[in-house]
Amino acid sequence: MLVHNEFKNHEDISVLDAQNHIHPWHSMGVDDPNYMVARRANGIFIYDDAGNKFIDGPGGMWSTQIGYGRQEMADAISKQVLNLPFNNPWSSTSKPSALLAAKLSAEAPGDLNNVFFTTGGSTAVDTAIRFAWFYNNVMGRPEKKAIIARHKGYHGSTFLSSSVSGKERDKSFMDLGNGWVHFLSNVNSFLRPDGMDVATWCDQRIEEFELMVLDVGPDRVAIFIAEPVLASGGVIIPPEGYHARCLEICKKYDIIYISDEVVTGFGRLGEFFASKSVFGIEPDIITVAKGITSGYVPLGGVLISDRLMNDIRSEDNKNIMFSNGFTYSAHPVSCAAALKNIEIMEREDLFAHVKEISPYFQKRLQDLRRSKIVGDVRGIGLLGCIEGIVSSEINEQKQLRIDREFGMRIDEKCENKGLIVRPLINMCVLSPPLIIQRDEIDQMFDILESSLDEVAAEML
Ligand SMILES: Cc1ncc(COP(=O)(O)O)c(C=O)c1O
Protein backbone atom coordinates (compact mmCIF):
# COMPACT_ATOMS: atom_id res chain seq x y z
CA MET A 1 0.00 0.00 0.00
CA LEU A 2 1.34 3.36 -1.06
CA VAL A 3 1.07 6.13 1.52
CA HIS A 4 0.74 9.79 0.68
CA ASN A 5 4.26 10.83 1.63
CA GLU A 6 5.73 8.14 -0.63
CA PHE A 7 4.25 9.93 -3.62
CA LYS A 8 7.01 10.25 -6.22
CA ASN A 9 5.58 10.53 -9.68
CA HIS A 10 2.29 11.14 -11.32
CA GLU A 11 1.60 7.47 -11.89
CA ASP A 12 1.31 7.20 -8.12
CA ILE A 13 -1.73 9.44 -8.23
CA SER A 14 -3.83 6.69 -9.78
CA VAL A 15 -2.57 4.24 -7.17
CA LEU A 16 -3.34 6.56 -4.26
CA ASP A 17 -6.70 7.42 -5.79
CA ALA A 18 -7.71 3.78 -6.22
CA GLN A 19 -6.64 3.04 -2.64
CA ASN A 20 -8.16 5.92 -0.78
CA HIS A 21 -10.65 7.94 -2.79
CA ILE A 22 -14.36 7.15 -3.11
CA HIS A 23 -15.78 8.86 -6.19
CA PRO A 24 -19.44 9.78 -6.87
CA TRP A 25 -21.41 6.72 -8.01
CA HIS A 26 -18.46 4.56 -6.99
CA SER A 27 -18.63 0.95 -8.13
CA MET A 28 -18.29 -1.68 -5.41
CA GLY A 29 -16.53 -4.05 -7.80
CA VAL A 30 -12.94 -4.94 -6.96
CA ASP A 31 -11.76 -3.91 -10.42
CA ASP A 32 -11.99 -0.18 -9.94
CA PRO A 33 -12.15 1.84 -13.12
CA ASN A 34 -8.98 3.69 -13.80
CA TYR A 35 -10.06 7.32 -13.46
CA MET A 36 -8.43 9.79 -15.77
CA VAL A 37 -6.02 11.99 -13.86
CA ALA A 38 -6.93 15.46 -15.07
CA ARG A 39 -3.86 17.66 -14.85
CA ARG A 40 -4.90 20.97 -16.39
CA ALA A 41 -7.54 22.55 -18.59
CA ASN A 42 -7.83 25.42 -20.99
CA GLY A 43 -10.72 26.71 -23.13
CA ILE A 44 -12.84 23.69 -24.02
CA PHE A 45 -9.94 21.25 -23.50
CA ILE A 46 -8.79 19.06 -20.62
CA TYR A 47 -5.30 17.55 -20.49
CA ASP A 48 -4.54 14.34 -18.66
CA ASP A 49 -1.44 13.35 -16.81
CA ALA A 50 0.22 11.93 -19.90
CA GLY A 51 -0.36 15.21 -21.76
CA ASN A 52 -3.27 13.92 -23.88
CA LYS A 53 -5.74 16.59 -24.94
CA PHE A 54 -9.52 16.08 -24.84
CA ILE A 55 -12.52 18.15 -25.84
CA ASP A 56 -14.69 18.38 -22.74
CA GLY A 57 -17.98 17.17 -24.24
CA PRO A 58 -20.01 17.37 -21.00
CA GLY A 59 -18.50 20.77 -20.11
CA GLY A 60 -17.36 19.60 -16.68
CA MET A 61 -20.73 18.41 -15.41
CA TRP A 62 -22.99 20.69 -17.48
CA SER A 63 -21.16 23.51 -15.78
CA THR A 64 -18.15 25.03 -17.52
CA GLN A 65 -19.93 27.83 -19.37
CA ILE A 66 -16.99 30.19 -19.97
CA GLY A 67 -14.40 27.46 -20.47
CA TYR A 68 -11.30 26.74 -18.44
CA GLY A 69 -8.19 28.73 -17.61
CA ARG A 70 -9.65 32.21 -17.35
CA GLN A 71 -7.11 34.53 -15.78
CA GLU A 72 -9.85 36.97 -14.81
CA MET A 73 -11.57 34.28 -12.76
CA ALA A 74 -8.32 33.42 -11.00
CA ASP A 75 -7.75 37.12 -10.26
CA ALA A 76 -11.28 37.67 -8.93
CA ILE A 77 -11.07 34.57 -6.75
CA SER A 78 -7.62 35.36 -5.37
CA LYS A 79 -8.53 38.99 -4.73
CA GLN A 80 -11.55 37.88 -2.72
CA VAL A 81 -9.50 35.28 -0.82
CA LEU A 82 -6.98 37.93 0.21
CA ASN A 83 -9.64 40.49 1.02
CA LEU A 84 -12.27 38.40 2.80
CA PRO A 85 -12.07 34.61 2.43
CA PHE A 86 -15.03 33.95 4.70
CA ASN A 87 -17.73 35.68 6.64
CA ASN A 88 -20.29 34.15 8.94
CA PRO A 89 -23.52 34.20 6.91
CA TRP A 90 -25.64 33.93 10.10
CA SER A 91 -24.51 37.26 11.40
CA SER A 92 -22.95 39.20 8.51
CA THR A 93 -23.06 39.74 4.78
CA SER A 94 -20.50 40.59 2.12
CA LYS A 95 -20.44 42.81 -0.94
CA PRO A 96 -20.21 39.88 -3.43
CA SER A 97 -23.17 38.02 -1.90
CA ALA A 98 -25.39 41.11 -1.75
CA LEU A 99 -24.46 42.08 -5.33
CA LEU A 100 -25.02 38.56 -6.62
CA ALA A 101 -28.43 38.24 -4.93
CA ALA A 102 -29.44 41.54 -6.52
CA LYS A 103 -28.17 40.48 -9.96
CA LEU A 104 -29.98 37.12 -9.86
CA SER A 105 -33.20 38.81 -8.74
CA ALA A 106 -32.92 41.30 -11.58
CA GLU A 107 -32.50 38.52 -14.16
CA ALA A 108 -35.05 36.10 -12.72
CA PRO A 109 -38.56 35.88 -14.11
CA GLY A 110 -41.53 37.39 -12.29
CA ASP A 111 -41.14 38.27 -8.64
CA LEU A 112 -38.36 35.82 -7.75
CA ASN A 113 -36.48 38.43 -5.74
CA ASN A 114 -35.33 36.47 -2.72
CA VAL A 115 -32.13 34.45 -2.96
CA PHE A 116 -30.80 31.85 -0.54
CA PHE A 117 -27.27 30.69 -1.34
CA THR A 118 -26.26 27.06 -0.94
CA THR A 119 -23.18 24.97 -1.63
CA GLY A 120 -24.37 23.32 -4.86
CA GLY A 121 -27.39 21.96 -6.70
CA SER A 122 -28.40 19.23 -4.26
CA THR A 123 -28.39 21.60 -1.32
CA ALA A 124 -30.35 24.10 -3.43
CA VAL A 125 -33.06 21.51 -4.10
CA ASP A 126 -32.99 20.46 -0.45
CA THR A 127 -33.43 24.05 0.62
CA ALA A 128 -36.24 24.66 -1.88
CA ILE A 129 -38.18 21.68 -0.55
CA ARG A 130 -37.51 22.55 3.07
CA PHE A 131 -38.68 26.10 2.36
CA ALA A 132 -41.90 24.92 0.69
CA TRP A 133 -42.67 22.65 3.66
CA PHE A 134 -41.77 25.42 6.11
CA TYR A 135 -44.08 27.78 4.18
CA ASN A 136 -47.01 25.39 4.51
CA ASN A 137 -46.32 24.90 8.21
CA VAL A 138 -46.26 28.64 8.80
CA MET A 139 -49.44 28.97 6.71
CA GLY A 140 -51.12 26.56 9.12
CA ARG A 141 -51.47 23.56 6.81
CA PRO A 142 -48.88 21.07 8.00
CA GLU A 143 -50.63 18.21 6.19
CA LYS A 144 -49.73 19.76 2.78
CA LYS A 145 -46.40 17.98 2.28
CA ALA A 146 -46.59 15.57 -0.66
CA ILE A 147 -44.27 16.12 -3.61
CA ILE A 148 -44.97 15.31 -7.22
CA ALA A 149 -41.79 14.63 -9.17
CA ARG A 150 -41.04 12.92 -12.45
CA HIS A 151 -39.65 9.68 -13.65
CA LYS A 152 -36.14 10.30 -15.09
CA GLY A 153 -35.77 13.57 -13.17
CA TYR A 154 -32.47 14.17 -11.40
CA HIS A 155 -32.29 16.65 -8.55
CA GLY A 156 -29.23 15.69 -6.55
CA SER A 157 -27.64 13.43 -4.04
CA THR A 158 -28.66 14.56 -0.57
CA PHE A 159 -31.40 12.54 1.11
CA LEU A 160 -34.17 14.93 0.08
CA SER A 161 -32.95 15.74 -3.40
CA SER A 162 -32.28 12.08 -4.18
CA SER A 163 -35.72 11.16 -2.86
CA VAL A 164 -37.35 13.36 -5.51
CA SER A 165 -35.07 12.09 -8.27
CA GLY A 166 -36.71 9.60 -10.57
CA LYS A 167 -33.88 7.58 -12.07
CA GLU A 168 -34.75 4.08 -10.96
CA ARG A 169 -31.33 2.60 -11.52
CA ASP A 170 -29.82 5.14 -9.09
CA LYS A 171 -32.09 3.93 -6.32
CA SER A 172 -30.96 0.37 -5.95
CA PHE A 173 -29.54 -0.45 -2.52
CA MET A 174 -30.14 3.13 -1.36
CA ASP A 175 -32.58 4.23 1.34
CA LEU A 176 -34.81 7.07 0.27
CA GLY A 177 -37.76 8.95 1.66
CA ASN A 178 -40.94 7.39 0.44
CA GLY A 179 -44.61 7.79 0.98
CA TRP A 180 -44.49 11.52 0.35
CA VAL A 181 -43.00 11.52 -3.17
CA HIS A 182 -45.14 10.54 -6.17
CA PHE A 183 -43.63 10.09 -9.60
CA LEU A 184 -45.24 10.97 -12.91
CA SER A 185 -44.30 8.76 -15.82
CA ASN A 186 -41.59 9.60 -18.34
CA VAL A 187 -42.59 12.65 -20.38
CA ASN A 188 -40.32 11.70 -23.30
CA SER A 189 -42.53 11.80 -26.41
CA PHE A 190 -40.19 9.28 -28.09
CA LEU A 191 -41.98 6.68 -25.96
CA ARG A 192 -45.49 7.45 -27.20
CA PRO A 193 -47.37 4.58 -28.83
CA ASP A 194 -47.21 4.23 -32.62
CA GLY A 195 -49.72 6.46 -34.31
CA MET A 196 -50.16 8.87 -31.39
CA ASP A 197 -49.28 12.52 -32.04
CA VAL A 198 -47.18 14.55 -29.62
CA ALA A 199 -50.10 16.82 -28.66
CA THR A 200 -52.16 13.83 -27.50
CA TRP A 201 -49.15 12.48 -25.63
CA CYS A 202 -48.83 15.86 -23.88
CA ASP A 203 -52.57 15.86 -23.03
CA GLN A 204 -52.13 12.46 -21.42
CA ARG A 205 -49.13 13.59 -19.34
CA ILE A 206 -51.08 16.62 -18.11
CA GLU A 207 -54.12 14.51 -17.34
CA GLU A 208 -51.89 12.11 -15.41
CA PHE A 209 -50.56 15.02 -13.34
CA GLU A 210 -54.01 16.34 -12.48
CA LEU A 211 -55.32 12.87 -11.65
CA MET A 212 -52.34 12.33 -9.36
CA VAL A 213 -53.06 15.60 -7.53
CA LEU A 214 -56.70 14.57 -7.11
CA ASP A 215 -55.75 11.08 -6.04
CA VAL A 216 -53.20 12.19 -3.40
CA GLY A 217 -55.51 15.06 -2.42
CA PRO A 218 -55.04 18.74 -3.34
CA ASP A 219 -54.80 19.65 0.35
CA ARG A 220 -51.89 17.21 0.72
CA VAL A 221 -49.84 18.08 -2.38
CA ALA A 222 -47.31 20.80 -1.59
CA ILE A 223 -44.75 20.74 -4.38
CA PHE A 224 -44.26 19.99 -8.04
CA ILE A 225 -40.57 19.80 -8.94
CA ALA A 226 -39.37 19.71 -12.54
CA GLU A 227 -36.28 20.43 -14.58
CA PRO A 228 -37.21 22.45 -17.68
CA VAL A 229 -35.22 19.84 -19.62
CA LEU A 230 -34.57 16.55 -17.83
CA ALA A 231 -30.82 16.65 -18.19
CA SER A 232 -29.22 13.63 -16.50
CA GLY A 233 -32.32 11.61 -17.38
CA GLY A 234 -31.14 11.92 -20.98
CA VAL A 235 -31.88 15.48 -22.17
CA ILE A 236 -35.63 14.88 -22.33
CA ILE A 237 -37.44 17.91 -23.69
CA PRO A 238 -41.10 17.92 -22.69
CA PRO A 239 -43.66 18.60 -25.43
CA GLU A 240 -44.66 22.14 -26.39
CA GLY A 241 -46.87 23.76 -23.77
CA TYR A 242 -46.24 21.09 -21.13
CA HIS A 243 -44.62 23.34 -18.52
CA ALA A 244 -47.25 26.08 -18.85
CA ARG A 245 -50.03 23.53 -18.38
CA CYS A 246 -48.26 22.03 -15.34
CA LEU A 247 -48.03 25.52 -13.87
CA GLU A 248 -51.77 26.01 -14.43
CA ILE A 249 -52.46 22.86 -12.44
CA CYS A 250 -50.13 24.07 -9.69
CA LYS A 251 -51.99 27.38 -9.53
CA LYS A 252 -55.37 25.64 -9.52
CA TYR A 253 -54.46 23.45 -6.53
CA ASP A 254 -52.12 25.84 -4.73
CA ILE A 255 -49.01 23.76 -5.32
CA ILE A 256 -45.54 25.31 -5.26
CA TYR A 257 -43.78 24.92 -8.61
CA ILE A 258 -40.01 24.40 -8.21
CA SER A 259 -38.19 24.77 -11.51
CA ASP A 260 -34.79 23.12 -11.16
CA GLU A 261 -32.56 25.18 -13.43
CA VAL A 262 -29.28 23.75 -12.16
CA VAL A 263 -28.46 22.73 -15.74
CA THR A 264 -30.65 24.99 -17.89
CA GLY A 265 -29.65 28.28 -16.26
CA PHE A 266 -26.76 30.58 -17.18
CA GLY A 267 -26.90 30.38 -20.93
CA ARG A 268 -27.08 26.65 -21.62
CA LEU A 269 -30.19 27.36 -23.71
CA GLY A 270 -29.05 30.85 -24.71
CA GLU A 271 -30.89 32.61 -21.86
CA PHE A 272 -30.07 33.57 -18.29
CA PHE A 273 -32.93 31.37 -17.07
CA ALA A 274 -34.90 29.01 -19.30
CA SER A 275 -38.16 28.84 -17.31
CA LYS A 276 -39.72 31.97 -18.74
CA SER A 277 -37.55 32.86 -21.72
CA VAL A 278 -37.67 29.40 -23.29
CA PHE A 279 -40.67 27.68 -21.72
CA GLY A 280 -42.91 30.64 -20.89
CA ILE A 281 -43.42 30.01 -17.17
CA GLU A 282 -42.91 32.00 -14.00
CA PRO A 283 -42.42 29.32 -11.33
CA ASP A 284 -42.59 29.99 -7.58
CA ILE A 285 -39.03 28.85 -6.96
CA ILE A 286 -35.96 28.36 -9.16
CA THR A 287 -32.89 26.40 -8.10
CA VAL A 288 -29.46 27.14 -9.59
CA ALA A 289 -25.85 25.90 -9.33
CA LYS A 290 -23.16 24.66 -11.77
CA GLY A 291 -22.97 27.34 -14.51
CA ILE A 292 -23.40 30.09 -11.91
CA THR A 293 -19.63 29.95 -11.33
CA SER A 294 -18.77 27.90 -14.44
CA GLY A 295 -17.69 25.27 -11.91
CA TYR A 296 -14.61 27.23 -10.83
CA VAL A 297 -15.78 27.06 -7.20
CA PRO A 298 -18.90 25.49 -5.64
CA LEU A 299 -22.10 27.50 -5.31
CA GLY A 300 -25.84 26.99 -5.57
CA GLY A 301 -28.89 29.07 -4.89
CA VAL A 302 -32.63 29.14 -4.47
CA LEU A 303 -34.70 32.00 -5.85
CA ILE A 304 -38.01 32.40 -4.05
CA SER A 305 -40.95 34.54 -5.11
CA ASP A 306 -42.10 37.67 -3.29
CA ARG A 307 -45.54 36.10 -3.19
CA LEU A 308 -44.39 33.19 -1.03
CA MET A 309 -42.19 35.38 1.15
CA ASN A 310 -44.88 38.01 1.65
CA ASP A 311 -47.46 35.39 2.62
CA ILE A 312 -45.42 34.43 5.65
CA ARG A 313 -43.59 37.66 6.49
CA SER A 314 -45.44 39.55 9.19
CA GLU A 315 -44.91 41.24 12.51
CA ASP A 316 -46.72 38.30 14.14
CA ASN A 317 -44.20 35.82 12.67
CA LYS A 318 -41.07 37.62 13.82
CA ASN A 319 -40.09 34.75 16.11
CA ILE A 320 -40.43 32.16 13.36
CA MET A 321 -37.15 31.37 11.61
CA PHE A 322 -36.39 29.40 8.47
CA SER A 323 -33.83 27.23 10.26
CA ASN A 324 -31.88 26.19 7.23
CA GLY A 325 -28.35 27.16 6.28
CA PHE A 326 -24.79 26.11 5.77
CA THR A 327 -21.44 27.33 7.04
CA TYR A 328 -20.66 28.08 3.40
CA SER A 329 -23.98 29.74 2.49
CA ALA A 330 -23.25 32.89 0.50
CA HIS A 331 -19.54 32.17 0.57
CA PRO A 332 -17.89 35.44 -0.48
CA VAL A 333 -15.28 33.75 -2.70
CA SER A 334 -17.95 31.74 -4.54
CA CYS A 335 -20.15 34.82 -4.93
CA ALA A 336 -17.21 36.86 -6.26
CA ALA A 337 -16.48 34.07 -8.74
CA ALA A 338 -20.14 34.02 -9.84
CA LEU A 339 -20.17 37.79 -10.37
CA LYS A 340 -17.03 37.59 -12.51
CA ASN A 341 -18.40 34.61 -14.43
CA ILE A 342 -21.62 36.48 -15.21
CA GLU A 343 -19.65 39.60 -16.15
CA ILE A 344 -17.59 37.55 -18.64
CA MET A 345 -20.67 35.88 -20.14
CA GLU A 346 -22.34 39.26 -20.60
CA ARG A 347 -19.28 41.06 -21.94
CA GLU A 348 -18.58 38.30 -24.46
CA ASP A 349 -22.26 38.02 -25.35
CA LEU A 350 -22.11 34.27 -24.80
CA PHE A 351 -25.88 33.81 -24.71
CA ALA A 352 -26.17 35.30 -28.20
CA HIS A 353 -23.30 33.05 -29.27
CA VAL A 354 -25.23 30.00 -27.97
CA LYS A 355 -28.33 31.06 -29.91
CA GLU A 356 -26.27 31.48 -33.05
CA ILE A 357 -24.21 28.29 -32.83
CA SER A 358 -26.69 25.83 -31.33
CA PRO A 359 -28.65 25.19 -34.57
CA TYR A 360 -25.41 23.86 -36.06
CA PHE A 361 -24.69 21.79 -32.93
CA GLN A 362 -28.23 20.38 -33.14
CA LYS A 363 -27.88 19.62 -36.85
CA ARG A 364 -24.71 17.62 -36.32
CA LEU A 365 -26.42 15.85 -33.42
CA GLN A 366 -29.44 14.93 -35.54
CA ASP A 367 -27.13 13.59 -38.28
CA LEU A 368 -26.06 10.85 -35.84
CA ARG A 369 -29.46 9.23 -36.37
CA ARG A 370 -27.89 7.68 -39.44
CA SER A 371 -25.98 5.25 -37.21
CA LYS A 372 -27.65 1.85 -36.84
CA ILE A 373 -26.71 1.72 -33.17
CA VAL A 374 -28.43 5.00 -32.32
CA GLY A 375 -32.02 4.71 -31.09
CA ASP A 376 -32.74 8.37 -30.54
CA VAL A 377 -30.99 11.71 -30.35
CA ARG A 378 -32.41 14.71 -28.53
CA GLY A 379 -31.22 18.20 -27.87
CA ILE A 380 -31.89 21.87 -27.32
CA GLY A 381 -29.48 24.80 -27.07
CA LEU A 382 -26.05 23.42 -26.27
CA LEU A 383 -27.49 20.26 -24.72
CA GLY A 384 -27.56 16.95 -26.51
CA CYS A 385 -28.06 13.25 -25.88
CA ILE A 386 -27.39 10.17 -27.97
CA GLU A 387 -29.24 7.07 -26.89
CA GLY A 388 -27.80 3.75 -27.99
CA ILE A 389 -30.01 0.86 -28.95
CA VAL A 390 -28.40 -2.53 -28.90
CA SER A 391 -31.22 -4.88 -27.97
CA SER A 392 -34.38 -4.87 -25.94
CA GLU A 393 -33.90 -7.68 -23.51
CA ILE A 394 -36.79 -8.59 -21.25
CA ASN A 395 -34.32 -9.37 -18.51
CA GLU A 396 -33.54 -6.07 -16.78
CA GLN A 397 -30.10 -7.13 -15.54
CA LYS A 398 -29.03 -8.40 -18.94
CA GLN A 399 -30.30 -5.27 -20.66
CA LEU A 400 -28.43 -3.14 -18.13
CA ARG A 401 -25.22 -5.03 -18.87
CA ILE A 402 -25.62 -4.56 -22.63
CA ASP A 403 -26.53 -0.89 -22.20
CA ARG A 404 -23.49 -0.29 -20.00
CA GLU A 405 -21.30 -2.08 -22.50
CA PHE A 406 -22.49 0.33 -25.22
CA GLY A 407 -21.75 3.34 -23.03
CA MET A 408 -18.33 2.05 -22.01
CA ARG A 409 -17.29 1.30 -25.58
CA ILE A 410 -18.38 4.72 -26.86
CA ASP A 411 -16.60 6.33 -23.96
CA GLU A 412 -13.38 4.44 -24.59
CA LYS A 413 -13.34 5.03 -28.34
CA CYS A 414 -14.14 8.72 -28.04
CA GLU A 415 -11.51 9.15 -25.35
CA ASN A 416 -8.89 7.47 -27.55
CA LYS A 417 -9.72 10.02 -30.23
CA GLY A 418 -9.65 13.02 -27.88
CA LEU A 419 -13.25 13.51 -26.74
CA ILE A 420 -14.75 13.06 -23.29
CA VAL A 421 -18.43 12.04 -23.46
CA ARG A 422 -19.32 10.78 -19.95
CA PRO A 423 -21.80 7.99 -20.74
CA LEU A 424 -24.94 7.56 -18.67
CA ILE A 425 -25.42 3.82 -19.11
CA ASN A 426 -26.57 3.65 -22.78
CA MET A 427 -26.61 7.41 -23.32
CA CYS A 428 -23.97 9.99 -24.03
CA VAL A 429 -24.84 13.49 -22.98
CA LEU A 430 -23.18 16.56 -24.38
CA SER A 431 -23.11 20.07 -22.95
CA PRO A 432 -19.87 21.63 -24.09
CA PRO A 433 -18.58 24.95 -22.79
CA LEU A 434 -20.67 27.80 -24.23
CA ILE A 435 -17.57 29.26 -25.90
CA ILE A 436 -17.36 26.32 -28.32
CA GLN A 437 -16.79 27.26 -31.97
CA ARG A 438 -18.09 25.67 -35.16
CA ASP A 439 -14.85 23.86 -36.05
CA GLU A 440 -14.71 22.42 -32.54
CA ILE A 441 -18.30 21.21 -32.89
CA ASP A 442 -17.20 19.48 -36.08
CA GLN A 443 -14.28 17.83 -34.27
CA MET A 444 -16.62 16.59 -31.56
CA PHE A 445 -19.17 15.10 -33.91
CA ASP A 446 -16.59 13.65 -36.29
CA ILE A 447 -15.16 11.70 -33.35
CA LEU A 448 -18.62 10.63 -32.23
CA GLU A 449 -19.61 9.50 -35.72
CA SER A 450 -16.56 7.30 -36.24
CA SER A 451 -16.79 5.90 -32.69
CA LEU A 452 -20.45 5.00 -33.20
CA ASP A 453 -19.55 3.24 -36.46
CA GLU A 454 -16.89 1.19 -34.68
CA VAL A 455 -19.18 0.25 -31.80
CA ALA A 456 -21.96 -0.68 -34.23
CA ALA A 457 -19.55 -2.98 -36.06
CA GLU A 458 -18.57 -4.62 -32.77
CA MET A 459 -21.95 -4.94 -31.09
CA LEU A 460 -24.59 -5.35 -33.77
C1 LIG B 1 -31.05 19.36 -12.53
C2 LIG B 1 -30.08 19.09 -11.43
N1 LIG B 1 -30.40 19.43 -10.18
C3 LIG B 1 -29.56 19.23 -9.16
C4 LIG B 1 -28.34 18.64 -9.35
C5 LIG B 1 -27.41 18.43 -8.20
O1 LIG B 1 -26.39 19.36 -8.23
P1 LIG B 1 -25.02 19.11 -7.43
O2 LIG B 1 -24.36 17.93 -8.05
O3 LIG B 1 -24.28 20.41 -7.62
O4 LIG B 1 -25.37 18.88 -6.02
C6 LIG B 1 -27.95 18.29 -10.64
C7 LIG B 1 -26.65 17.65 -10.89
O5 LIG B 1 -26.34 17.15 -11.94
C8 LIG B 1 -28.86 18.49 -11.70
O6 LIG B 1 -28.55 18.11 -12.96
The ligand as an SDF file (V2000), in Angstrom:
LIG
                    3D

 16 16  0  0  0  0  0  0  0  0999 V2000
  -31.0550   19.3580  -12.5290 C   0  0  0  0  0  0  0  0  0  0  0  0
  -30.0820   19.0860  -11.4330 C   0  0  0  0  0  0  0  0  0  0  0  0
  -30.4030   19.4300  -10.1820 N   0  0  0  0  0  0  0  0  0  0  0  0
  -29.5600   19.2290   -9.1580 C   0  0  0  0  0  0  0  0  0  0  0  0
  -28.3390   18.6430   -9.3550 C   0  0  0  0  0  0  0  0  0  0  0  0
  -27.4110   18.4260   -8.2000 C   0  0  0  0  0  0  0  0  0  0  0  0
  -26.3890   19.3600   -8.2330 O   0  0  0  0  0  0  0  0  0  0  0  0
  -25.0170   19.1080   -7.4310 P   0  0  0  0  0  0  0  0  0  0  0  0
  -24.3620   17.9340   -8.0530 O   0  0  0  0  0  0  0  0  0  0  0  0
  -24.2800   20.4120   -7.6160 O   0  0  0  0  0  0  0  0  0  0  0  0
  -25.3690   18.8840   -6.0180 O   0  0  0  0  0  0  0  0  0  0  0  0
  -27.9520   18.2870  -10.6370 C   0  0  0  0  0  0  0  0  0  0  0  0
  -26.6470   17.6480  -10.8900 C   0  0  0  0  0  0  0  0  0  0  0  0
  -26.3390   17.1480  -11.9390 O   0  0  0  0  0  0  0  0  0  0  0  0
  -28.8560   18.4930  -11.7040 C   0  0  0  0  0  0  0  0  0  0  0  0
  -28.5450   18.1060  -12.9570 O   0  0  0  0  0  0  0  0  0  0  0  0
  1  2  1  0
  2  3  1  0
  2 15  2  0
  3  4  2  0
  4  5  1  0
  5  6  1  0
  5 12  2  0
  6  7  1  0
  7  8  1  0
  8  9  2  0
  8 10  1  0
  8 11  1  0
 12 13  1  0
 12 15  1  0
 13 14  2  0
 15 16  1  0
M  END
$$$$
